[in-house]
């Protein structure tokens, strides 16, 4: 009997690329020549060590904080640390009234966009003759509630009870800004977007009932406008009660990340027919378990019916565990590796 065909993903975040290349995260995000060097060295490492090709796309330093940046969030890159938002944009719920979404015409003048555009111009020159590619485009979203949480902070959890109409005004402004980014991107890059990916890790921190009020309508607006052919969602905090909204949103591909609250069986039952990736846990599995245990987990997930499997690694992940994951999953890899739309937001 033939093995079932199970697509898999080895997710390699920037901090791991930098670890293998010996380059600081600050330079990766802020110095185009160092970013290209990081990808060159890391690609060589993963090919030599695991016969695994991480690809030739270098990009231009965009992070998932872009959605908050268009509404005033300042992004800091320091040393070997991941990017962080400098300070809260909305000090109080009343500040929401003063927030003005940028128009498509305003976006080229935003400091963060100017930074990215300058990086892209340098990167486009640097990749010539290297075989690497430097695409530039702003096409994915953080979920509106996640962007709202970044702008307001965790006080938003009280605001949705004390000031629900103000939070809805904030979410409407976020959706307007995100749509304006898409209008701008379409004109700037000559692309009509028909696929939409969303990362929304804060959304599952509210109840399913609140999710229906403060997440679903705003996500639906974006998916209906830009997810015409394909819709993906990454959220690591959802519970089973939230899953009905994924069906209502007609999600094509769901990544629950390292979510201890959901089993394979839970998702299969709640979201019949939906493609999803079930994850090995970054630290407890990929760092702390043995290669034999990693192989056993992969085969157990396949036996239980996971339609796709992912492992996101971190720094100091043992090479033996990475090899165990890749060697096991290659036994089940579909022939020709059918192309699927890539995640539209970086997971950093």
Secondary structure as GFF3:
##gff-version 3
##sequence-region A 1 348
A	DSSP	beta_strand	7	12	.	.	.	ID=ss1
A	DSSP	alpha_helix	14	21	.	.	.	ID=ss2
A	DSSP	alpha_helix	25	30	.	.	.	ID=ss3
A	DSSP	alpha_helix	32	50	.	.	.	ID=ss4
A	DSSP	alpha_helix	66	69	.	.	.	ID=ss5
A	DSSP	beta_strand	75	76	.	.	.	ID=ss6
A	DSSP	beta_strand	84	85	.	.	.	ID=ss7
A	DSSP	three_ten_helix	93	98	.	.	.	ID=ss8
A	DSSP	alpha_helix	104	107	.	.	.	ID=ss9
A	DSSP	alpha_helix	111	126	.	.	.	ID=ss10
A	DSSP	beta_strand	141	142	.	.	.	ID=ss11
A	DSSP	alpha_helix	144	152	.	.	.	ID=ss12
A	DSSP	alpha_helix	156	162	.	.	.	ID=ss13
A	DSSP	alpha_helix	164	189	.	.	.	ID=ss14
A	DSSP	beta_strand	195	199	.	.	.	ID=ss15
A	DSSP	three_ten_helix	203	205	.	.	.	ID=ss16
A	DSSP	alpha_helix	208	214	.	.	.	ID=ss17
A	DSSP	alpha_helix	216	226	.	.	.	ID=ss18
A	DSSP	beta_strand	230	234	.	.	.	ID=ss19
A	DSSP	three_ten_helix	240	242	.	.	.	ID=ss20
A	DSSP	alpha_helix	243	248	.	.	.	ID=ss21
A	DSSP	beta_strand	253	255	.	.	.	ID=ss22
A	DSSP	alpha_helix	264	270	.	.	.	ID=ss23
A	DSSP	beta_strand	275	280	.	.	.	ID=ss24
A	DSSP	alpha_helix	291	303	.	.	.	ID=ss25
A	DSSP	beta_strand	308	313	.	.	.	ID=ss26
A	DSSP	alpha_helix	319	330	.	.	.	ID=ss27
###
